[in-house]
Amino acid sequence: MATMSSAEQNINALAEGDAPVLETLAQMTLDTFERSGLDAQTYTLVRLAALASMDAAPVSYLLNLGAAEEIGVPLEMVQGVLVAIAPVVGIARVVSAAGKMIRGIGLVAEPSE
């Protein structure tokens, strides 16, 4: 088996939701919340809508759904966002987003007992 290059390892880590990579991405967005003027819940829902509209990768949902859970955004509100944007971005994009949210959540391994 061939050894992965550093770049390949970094890309693989990003795709798998590796914590240090995700932490770096989270750091990049810290100031945007304060500058948005939105409350935390609205900010998070807008970000999820943007991810769905651009057909983001599952790991992007993992990061943002984690933030939503931390601040107490109910999944019903996430569902409501998908319903609200469906006429604008299209049903196929919303169904894709829902599937990728589920895959993103699945990137978090269950702790072994």
N, CA, C and O atoms as a GROMACS GRO file, in nm:
protein
  452
    1MET      N    1   0.084  -0.117   0.000
    1MET     CA    2   0.000   0.000   0.000
    1MET      C    3   0.089   0.124   0.000
    1MET      O    4   0.187   0.131   0.075
    2ALA      N    5   0.057   0.221  -0.082
    2ALA     CA    6   0.135   0.343  -0.093
    2ALA      C    7   0.111   0.433   0.027
    2ALA      O    8   0.001   0.437   0.082
    3THR      N    9   0.216   0.506   0.066
    3THR     CA   10   0.204   0.600   0.176
    3THR      C   11   0.140   0.729   0.125
    3THR      O   12   0.174   0.777   0.017
    4MET      N   13   0.048   0.786   0.204
    4MET     CA   14  -0.017   0.910   0.163
    4MET      C   15   0.075   1.028   0.188
    4MET      O   16   0.147   1.032   0.288
    5SER      N   17   0.072   1.124   0.095
    5SER     CA   18   0.148   1.246   0.113
    5SER      C   19   0.081   1.330   0.222
    5SER      O   20  -0.032   1.303   0.262
    6SER      N   21   0.152   1.432   0.268
    6SER     CA   22   0.098   1.522   0.370
    6SER      C   23  -0.031   1.588   0.321
    6SER      O   24  -0.128   1.598   0.396
    7ALA      N   25  -0.032   1.633   0.196
    7ALA     CA   26  -0.151   1.696   0.140
    7ALA      C   27  -0.267   1.599   0.136
    7ALA      O   28  -0.380   1.635   0.168
    8GLU      N   29  -0.240   1.474   0.097
    8GLU     CA   30  -0.346   1.374   0.093
    8GLU      C   31  -0.399   1.344   0.232
    8GLU      O   32  -0.520   1.326   0.251
    9GLN      N   33  -0.310   1.340   0.330
    9GLN     CA   34  -0.352   1.317   0.468
    9GLN      C   35  -0.440   1.431   0.518
    9GLN      O   36  -0.541   1.408   0.584
   10ASN      N   37  -0.403   1.555   0.486
   10ASN     CA   38  -0.481   1.672   0.527
   10ASN      C   39  -0.620   1.671   0.463
   10ASN      O   40  -0.719   1.698   0.530
   11ILE      N   41  -0.625   1.640   0.335
   11ILE     CA   42  -0.753   1.636   0.264
   11ILE      C   43  -0.839   1.523   0.320
   11ILE      O   44  -0.959   1.540   0.340
   12ASN      N   45  -0.778   1.409   0.344
   12ASN     CA   46  -0.851   1.296   0.402
   12ASN      C   47  -0.904   1.331   0.540
   12ASN      O   48  -1.018   1.298   0.573
   13ALA      N   49  -0.822   1.398   0.621
   13ALA     CA   50  -0.865   1.439   0.755
   13ALA      C   51  -0.983   1.534   0.747
   13ALA      O   52  -1.078   1.523   0.826
   14LEU      N   53  -0.978   1.628   0.654
   14LEU     CA   54  -1.089   1.723   0.637
   14LEU      C   55  -1.216   1.650   0.597
   14LEU      O   56  -1.323   1.675   0.654
   15ALA      N   57  -1.206   1.559   0.501
   15ALA     CA   58  -1.322   1.485   0.454
   15ALA      C   59  -1.383   1.399   0.564
   15ALA      O   60  -1.504   1.375   0.565
   16GLU      N   61  -1.300   1.352   0.656
   16GLU     CA   62  -1.349   1.266   0.764
   16GLU      C   63  -1.390   1.344   0.888
   16GLU      O   64  -1.432   1.285   0.987
   17GLY      N   65  -1.377   1.476   0.882
   17GLY     CA   66  -1.420   1.557   0.996
   17GLY      C   67  -1.321   1.557   1.111
   17GLY      O   68  -1.362   1.568   1.227
   18ASP      N   69  -1.194   1.544   1.081
   18ASP     CA   70  -1.091   1.544   1.184
   18ASP      C   71  -1.099   1.671   1.268
   18ASP      O   72  -1.106   1.781   1.214
   19ALA      N   73  -1.097   1.656   1.398
   19ALA     CA   74  -1.119   1.767   1.491
   19ALA      C   75  -1.024   1.886   1.469
   19ALA      O   76  -1.073   1.998   1.463
   20PRO      N   77  -0.892   1.868   1.458
   20PRO     CA   78  -0.806   1.986   1.441
   20PRO      C   79  -0.839   2.067   1.314
   20PRO      O   80  -0.832   2.190   1.315
   21VAL      N   81  -0.874   1.998   1.209
   21VAL     CA   82  -0.909   2.067   1.085
   21VAL      C   83  -1.040   2.143   1.106
   21VAL      O   84  -1.051   2.259   1.066
   22LEU      N   85  -1.138   2.079   1.166
   22LEU     CA   86  -1.266   2.144   1.191
   22LEU      C   87  -1.250   2.262   1.286
   22LEU      O   88  -1.318   2.364   1.270
   23GLU      N   89  -1.162   2.249   1.384
   23GLU     CA   90  -1.138   2.359   1.477
   23GLU      C   91  -1.080   2.480   1.404
   23GLU      O   92  -1.114   2.593   1.435
   24THR      N   93  -0.992   2.455   1.308
   24THR     CA   94  -0.936   2.564   1.228
   24THR      C   95  -1.044   2.633   1.148
   24THR      O   96  -1.049   2.755   1.140
   25LEU      N   97  -1.132   2.554   1.088
   25LEU     CA   98  -1.243   2.612   1.011
   25LEU      C   99  -1.336   2.692   1.102
   25LEU      O  100  -1.385   2.798   1.063
   26ALA      N  101  -1.361   2.641   1.221
   26ALA     CA  102  -1.447   2.713   1.315
   26ALA      C  103  -1.384   2.846   1.354
   26ALA      O  104  -1.454   2.947   1.365
   27GLN      N  105  -1.253   2.848   1.374
   27GLN     CA  106  -1.183   2.971   1.409
   27GLN      C  107  -1.200   3.077   1.299
   27GLN      O  108  -1.209   3.196   1.328
   28MET      N  109  -1.204   3.033   1.175
   28MET     CA  110  -1.216   3.125   1.062
   28MET      C  111  -1.348   3.200   1.064
   28MET      O  112  -1.358   3.310   1.010
   29THR      N  113  -1.449   3.143   1.126
   29THR     CA  114  -1.582   3.203   1.122
   29THR      C  115  -1.623   3.275   1.250
   29THR      O  116  -1.734   3.328   1.259
   30LEU      N  117  -1.536   3.277   1.350
   30LEU     CA  118  -1.573   3.335   1.479
   30LEU      C  119  -1.620   3.480   1.468
   30LEU      O  120  -1.723   3.515   1.526
   31ASP      N  121  -1.549   3.563   1.397
   31ASP     CA  122  -1.585   3.705   1.389
   31ASP      C  123  -1.711   3.730   1.307
   31ASP      O  124  -1.777   3.833   1.324
   32THR      N  125  -1.745   3.639   1.218
   32THR     CA  126  -1.862   3.663   1.132
   32THR      C  127  -1.991   3.665   1.212
   32THR      O  128  -2.084   3.737   1.176
   33PHE      N  129  -1.999   3.588   1.318
   33PHE     CA  130  -2.120   3.587   1.400
   33PHE      C  131  -2.143   3.725   1.460
   33PHE      O  132  -2.252   3.782   1.448
   34GLU      N  133  -2.043   3.779   1.525
   34GLU     CA  134  -2.058   3.909   1.588
   34GLU      C  135  -2.091   4.018   1.485
   34GLU      O  136  -2.174   4.105   1.510
   35ARG      N  137  -2.025   4.011   1.371
   35ARG     CA  138  -2.047   4.113   1.269
   35ARG      C  139  -2.180   4.098   1.197
   35ARG      O  140  -2.226   4.193   1.133
   36SER      N  141  -2.244   3.982   1.206
   36SER     CA  142  -2.370   3.961   1.135
   36SER      C  143  -2.486   4.039   1.197
   36SER      O  144  -2.580   4.077   1.127
   37GLY      N  145  -2.479   4.061   1.327
   37GLY     CA  146  -2.589   4.129   1.395
   37GLY      C  147  -2.708   4.038   1.420
   37GLY      O  148  -2.813   4.085   1.465
   38LEU      N  149  -2.693   3.909   1.393
   38LEU     CA  150  -2.802   3.813   1.413
   38LEU      C  151  -2.788   3.745   1.548
   38LEU      O  152  -2.678   3.739   1.605
   39ASP      N  153  -2.899   3.693   1.600
   39ASP     CA  154  -2.889   3.611   1.720
   39ASP      C  155  -2.832   3.475   1.680
   39ASP      O  156  -2.832   3.440   1.562
   40ALA      N  157  -2.784   3.400   1.777
   40ALA     CA  158  -2.714   3.275   1.749
   40ALA      C  159  -2.800   3.174   1.672
   40ALA      O  160  -2.752   3.106   1.582
   41GLN      N  161  -2.927   3.165   1.709
   41GLN     CA  162  -3.016   3.069   1.642
   41GLN      C  163  -3.037   3.106   1.495
   41GLN      O  164  -3.026   3.020   1.408
   42THR      N  165  -3.066   3.231   1.468
   42THR     CA  166  -3.088   3.275   1.330
   42THR      C  167  -2.961   3.258   1.249
   42THR      O  168  -2.965   3.212   1.135
   43TYR      N  169  -2.848   3.296   1.307
   43TYR     CA  170  -2.719   3.284   1.240
   43TYR      C  171  -2.694   3.138   1.197
   43TYR      O  172  -2.654   3.112   1.084
   44THR      N  173  -2.718   3.046   1.288
   44THR     CA  174  -2.695   2.904   1.260
   44THR      C  175  -2.790   2.853   1.152
   44THR      O  176  -2.748   2.779   1.063
   45LEU      N  177  -2.916   2.892   1.159
   45LEU     CA  178  -3.013   2.849   1.058
   45LEU      C  179  -2.981   2.906   0.920
   45LEU      O  180  -2.999   2.838   0.819
   46VAL      N  181  -2.935   3.029   0.916
   46VAL     CA  182  -2.895   3.089   0.788
   46VAL      C  183  -2.777   3.014   0.729
   46VAL      O  184  -2.773   2.989   0.609
   47ARG      N  185  -2.682   2.978   0.813
   47ARG     CA  186  -2.566   2.902   0.765
   47ARG      C  187  -2.610   2.766   0.709
   47ARG      O  188  -2.559   2.723   0.606
   48LEU      N  189  -2.702   2.699   0.777
   48LEU     CA  190  -2.751   2.571   0.727
   48LEU      C  191  -2.824   2.588   0.594
   48LEU      O  192  -2.810   2.504   0.505
   49ALA      N  193  -2.900   2.695   0.580
   49ALA     CA  194  -2.968   2.722   0.453
   49ALA      C  195  -2.865   2.746   0.342
   49ALA      O  196  -2.882   2.698   0.230
   50ALA      N  197  -2.759   2.818   0.374
   50ALA     CA  198  -2.655   2.844   0.274
   50ALA      C  199  -2.585   2.714   0.234
   50ALA      O  200  -2.557   2.692   0.116
   51LEU      N  201  -2.558   2.628   0.331
   51LEU     CA  202  -2.496   2.499   0.299
   51LEU      C  203  -2.584   2.417   0.207
   51LEU      O  204  -2.537   2.357   0.110
   52ALA      N  205  -2.714   2.414   0.237
   52ALA     CA  206  -2.807   2.339   0.153
   52ALA      C  207  -2.812   2.397   0.012
   52ALA      O  208  -2.818   2.323  -0.086
   53SER      N  209  -2.810   2.528   0.002
   53SER     CA  210  -2.821   2.591  -0.130
   53SER      C  211  -2.700   2.565  -0.216
   53SER      O  212  -2.710   2.567  -0.339
   54MET      N  213  -2.586   2.539  -0.154
   54MET     CA  214  -2.466   2.513  -0.234
   54MET      C  215  -2.428   2.365  -0.239
   54MET      O  216  -2.321   2.330  -0.289
   55ASP      N  217  -2.515   2.279  -0.186
   55ASP     CA  218  -2.493   2.134  -0.188
   55ASP      C  219  -2.361   2.098  -0.120
   55ASP      O  220  -2.277   2.029  -0.178
   56ALA      N  221  -2.345   2.145   0.002
   56ALA     CA  222  -2.222   2.127   0.078
   56ALA      C  223  -2.196   1.981   0.113
   56ALA      O  224  -2.285   1.896   0.105
   57ALA      N  225  -2.074   1.955   0.152
   57ALA     CA  226  -2.031   1.821   0.192
   57ALA      C  227  -2.084   1.786   0.331
   57ALA      O  228  -2.111   1.876   0.411
   58PRO      N  229  -2.098   1.657   0.360
   58PRO     CA  230  -2.148   1.614   0.492
   58PRO      C  231  -2.071   1.673   0.610
   58PRO      O  232  -2.132   1.707   0.712
   59VAL      N  233  -1.940   1.685   0.598
   59VAL     CA  234  -1.861   1.736   0.710
   59VAL      C  235  -1.898   1.882   0.742
   59VAL      O  236  -1.887   1.924   0.857
   60SER      N  237  -1.941   1.957   0.643
   60SER     CA  238  -1.986   2.094   0.668
   60SER      C  239  -2.111   2.095   0.754
   60SER      O  240  -2.126   2.180   0.842
   61TYR      N  241  -2.200   2.001   0.729
   61TYR     CA  242  -2.320   1.988   0.811
   61TYR      C  243  -2.286   1.944   0.952
   61TYR      O  244  -2.347   1.989   1.049
   62LEU      N  245  -2.188   1.855   0.964
   62LEU     CA  246  -2.145   1.807   1.096
   62LEU      C  247  -2.108   1.925   1.184
   62LEU      O  248  -2.152   1.934   1.298
   63LEU      N  249  -2.026   2.013   1.132
   63LEU     CA  250  -1.981   2.129   1.208
   63LEU      C  251  -2.098   2.220   1.246
   63LEU      O  252  -2.108   2.262   1.362
   64ASN      N  253  -2.184   2.250   1.152
   64ASN     CA  254  -2.293   2.344   1.177
   64ASN      C  255  -2.409   2.284   1.256
   64ASN      O  256  -2.473   2.354   1.334
   65LEU      N  257  -2.438   2.157   1.236
   65LEU     CA  258  -2.541   2.093   1.318
   65LEU      C  259  -2.494   2.079   1.462
   65LEU      O  260  -2.574   2.086   1.555
   66GLY      N  261  -2.363   2.058   1.480
   66GLY     CA  262  -2.308   2.054   1.615
   66GLY      C  263  -2.327   2.188   1.685
   66GLY      O  264  -2.364   2.193   1.802
   67ALA      N  265  -2.300   2.296   1.612
   67ALA     CA  266  -2.320   2.430   1.668
   67ALA      C  267  -2.467   2.453   1.699
   67ALA      O  268  -2.501   2.511   1.802
   68ALA      N  269  -2.555   2.407   1.611
   68ALA     CA  270  -2.699   2.423   1.633
   68ALA      C  271  -2.742   2.348   1.758
   68ALA      O  272  -2.821   2.400   1.838
   69GLU      N  273  -2.692   2.228   1.776
   69GLU     CA  274  -2.727   2.149   1.893
   69GLU      C  275  -2.677   2.218   2.021
   69GLU      O  276  -2.748   2.221   2.121
   70GLU      N  277  -2.557   2.272   2.017
   70GLU     CA  278  -2.499   2.338   2.134
   70GLU      C  279  -2.583   2.456   2.183
   70GLU      O  280  -2.590   2.482   2.303
   71ILE      N  281  -2.646   2.527   2.090
   71ILE     CA  282  -2.726   2.644   2.131
   71ILE      C  283  -2.874   2.611   2.143
   71ILE      O  284  -2.956   2.700   2.168
   72GLY      N  285  -2.910   2.484   2.125
   72GLY     CA  286  -3.047   2.442   2.148
   72GLY      C  287  -3.143   2.461   2.032
   72GLY      O  288  -3.263   2.473   2.053
   73VAL      N  289  -3.092   2.465   1.909
   73VAL     CA  290  -3.180   2.475   1.794
   73VAL      C  291  -3.246   2.338   1.772
   73VAL      O  292  -3.176   2.239   1.747
   74PRO      N  293  -3.378   2.330   1.780
   74PRO     CA  294  -3.444   2.201   1.760
   74PRO      C  295  -3.438   2.157   1.614
   74PRO      O  296  -3.437   2.240   1.523
   75LEU      N  297  -3.433   2.026   1.594
   75LEU     CA  298  -3.427   1.973   1.458
   75LEU      C  299  -3.549   2.014   1.376
   75LEU      O  300  -3.542   2.022   1.254
   76GLU      N  301  -3.661   2.041   1.443
   76GLU     CA  302  -3.781   2.086   1.372
   76GLU      C  303  -3.755   2.220   1.302
   76GLU      O  304  -3.810   2.247   1.195
   77MET      N  305  -3.672   2.304   1.362
   77MET     CA  306  -3.639   2.432   1.298
   77MET      C  307  -3.547   2.411   1.178
   77MET      O  308  -3.560   2.480   1.077
   78VAL      N  309  -3.455   2.317   1.188
   78VAL     CA  310  -3.370   2.284   1.074
   78VAL      C  311  -3.457   2.232   0.961
   78VAL      O  312  -3.438   2.270   0.846
   79GLN      N  313  -3.552   2.146   0.994
   79GLN     CA  314  -3.646   2.096   0.894
   79GLN      C  315  -3.725   2.211   0.834
   79GLN      O  316  -3.745   2.215   0.712
   80GLY      N  317  -3.769   2.305   0.916
   80GLY     CA  318  -3.842   2.421   0.867
   80GLY      C  319  -3.761   2.504   0.770
   80GLY      O  320  -3.814   2.556   0.672
   81VAL      N  321  -3.632   2.517   0.795
   81VAL     CA  322  -3.544   2.589   0.703
   81VAL      C  323  -3.540   2.518   0.568
   81VAL      O  324  -3.548   2.583   0.463
   82LEU      N  325  -3.529   2.387   0.570
   82LEU     CA  326  -3.526   2.312   0.444
   82LEU      C  327  -3.657   2.328   0.367
   82LEU      O  328  -3.656   2.340   0.245
   83VAL      N  329  -3.767   2.327   0.438
   83VAL     CA  330  -3.898   2.347   0.374
   83VAL      C  331  -3.905   2.488   0.315
   83VAL      O  332  -3.954   2.507   0.203
   84ALA      N  333  -3.857   2.587   0.390
   84ALA     CA  334  -3.865   2.726   0.344
   84ALA      C  335  -3.779   2.752   0.220
   84ALA      O  336  -3.818   2.832   0.135
   85ILE      N  337  -3.665   2.687   0.210
   85ILE     CA  338  -3.577   2.714   0.096
   85ILE      C  339  -3.605   2.626  -0.025
   85ILE      O  340  -3.554   2.652  -0.134
   86ALA      N  341  -3.684   2.520  -0.007
   86ALA     CA  342  -3.711   2.426  -0.117
   86ALA      C  343  -3.761   2.494  -0.244
   86ALA      O  344  -3.713   2.460  -0.352
   87PRO      N  345  -3.856   2.589  -0.238
   87PRO     CA  346  -3.902   2.652  -0.362
   87PRO      C  347  -3.794   2.735  -0.432
   87PRO      O  348  -3.801   2.758  -0.552
   88VAL      N  349  -3.695   2.778  -0.355
   88VAL     CA  350  -3.589   2.862  -0.413
   88VAL      C  351  -3.475   2.777  -0.468
   88VAL      O  352  -3.429   2.800  -0.580
   89VAL      N  353  -3.428   2.679  -0.389
   89VAL     CA  354  -3.312   2.601  -0.431
   89VAL      C  355  -3.348   2.471  -0.502
   89VAL      O  356  -3.265   2.411  -0.569
   90GLY      N  357  -3.473   2.427  -0.487
   90GLY     CA  358  -3.518   2.306  -0.554
   90GLY      C  359  -3.524   2.186  -0.461
   90GLY      O  360  -3.447   2.174  -0.366
   91ILE      N  361  -3.617   2.100  -0.491
   91ILE     CA  362  -3.640   1.980  -0.409
   91ILE      C  363  -3.517   1.890  -0.409
   91ILE      O  364  -3.480   1.838  -0.304
   92ALA      N  365  -3.453   1.871  -0.523
   92ALA     CA  366  -3.337   1.782  -0.530
   92ALA      C  367  -3.226   1.831  -0.438
   92ALA      O  368  -3.160   1.750  -0.372
   93ARG      N  369  -3.205   1.960  -0.432
   93ARG     CA  370  -3.100   2.015  -0.346
   93ARG      C  371  -3.135   1.995  -0.199
   93ARG      O  372  -3.046   1.966  -0.118
   94VAL      N  373  -3.261   2.010  -0.164
   94VAL     CA  374  -3.305   1.993  -0.024
   94VAL      C  375  -3.295   1.846   0.017
   94VAL      O  376  -3.252   1.816   0.129
   95VAL      N  377  -3.334   1.754  -0.070
   95VAL     CA  378  -3.322   1.612  -0.040
   95VAL      C  379  -3.174   1.574  -0.025
   95VAL      O  380  -3.138   1.498   0.064
   96SER      N  381  -3.091   1.628  -0.112
   96SER     CA  382  -2.947   1.605  -0.101
   96SER      C  383  -2.894   1.657   0.032
   96SER      O  384  -2.816   1.590   0.098
   97ALA      N  385  -2.937   1.776   0.071
   97ALA     CA  386  -2.893   1.835   0.198
   97ALA      C  387  -2.934   1.748   0.316
   97ALA      O  388  -2.854   1.725   0.407
   98ALA      N  389  -3.057   1.699   0.314
   98ALA     CA  390  -3.104   1.614   0.425
   98ALA      C  391  -3.019   1.487   0.435
   98ALA      O  392  -2.981   1.446   0.544
   99GLY      N  393  -2.990   1.426   0.321
   99GLY     CA  394  -2.906   1.306   0.320
   99GLY      C  395  -2.766   1.335   0.370
   99GLY      O  396  -2.708   1.255   0.443
  100LYS      N  397  -2.711   1.448   0.330
  100LYS     CA  398  -2.576   1.483   0.373
  100LYS      C  399  -2.572   1.521   0.520
  100LYS      O  400  -2.470   1.500   0.587
  101MET      N  401  -2.680   1.576   0.572
  101MET     CA  402  -2.687   1.603   0.716
  101MET      C  403  -2.679   1.472   0.793
  101MET      O  404  -2.607   1.461   0.892
  102ILE      N  405  -2.752   1.373   0.746
  102ILE     CA  406  -2.752   1.242   0.812
  102ILE      C  407  -2.613   1.179   0.802
  102ILE      O  408  -2.562   1.124   0.900
  103ARG      N  409  -2.550   1.188   0.683
  103ARG     CA  410  -2.414   1.134   0.669
  103ARG      C  411  -2.316   1.211   0.755
  103ARG      O  412  -2.224   1.152   0.812
  104GLY      N  413  -2.333   1.342   0.764
  104GLY     CA  414  -2.245   1.423   0.849
  104GLY      C  415  -2.253   1.382   0.994
  104GLY      O  416  -2.152   1.369   1.062
  105ILE      N  417  -2.375   1.361   1.040
  105ILE     CA  418  -2.394   1.317   1.178
  105ILE      C  419  -2.329   1.180   1.198
  105ILE      O  420  -2.274   1.150   1.304
  106GLY      N  421  -2.335   1.097   1.095
  106GLY     CA  422  -2.276   0.963   1.100
  106GLY      C  423  -2.125   0.964   1.105
  106GLY      O  424  -2.064   0.862   1.137
  107LEU      N  425  -2.061   1.077   1.073
  107LEU     CA  426  -1.916   1.086   1.080
  107LEU      C  427  -1.864   1.081   1.224
  107LEU      O  428  -1.748   1.051   1.248
  108VAL      N  429  -1.954   1.110   1.318
  108VAL     CA  430  -1.916   1.104   1.458
  108VAL      C  431  -1.933   0.961   1.504
  108VAL      O  432  -2.045   0.910   1.509
  109ALA      N  433  -1.825   0.897   1.537
  109ALA     CA  434  -1.829   0.756   1.578
  109ALA      C  435  -1.888   0.745   1.717
  109ALA      O  436  -1.863   0.827   1.805
  110GLU      N  437  -1.966   0.642   1.735
  110GLU     CA  438  -2.020   0.612   1.868
  110GLU      C  439  -1.905   0.567   1.957
  110GLU      O  440  -1.820   0.490   1.913
  111PRO      N  441  -1.902   0.612   2.079
  111PRO     CA  442  -1.795   0.567   2.169
  111PRO      C  443  -1.808   0.418   2.196
  111PRO      O  444  -1.918   0.366   2.214
  112SER      N  445  -1.694   0.349   2.197
  112SER     CA  446  -1.698   0.206   2.225
  112SER      C  447  -1.707   0.182   2.374
  112SER      O  448  -1.651   0.256   2.455
  113GLU      N  449  -1.778   0.078   2.409
  113GLU     CA  450  -1.798   0.050   2.552
  113GLU      C  451  -1.697  -0.048   2.601
  113GLU      O  452  -1.698  -0.083   2.719
   0.00000   0.00000   0.00000
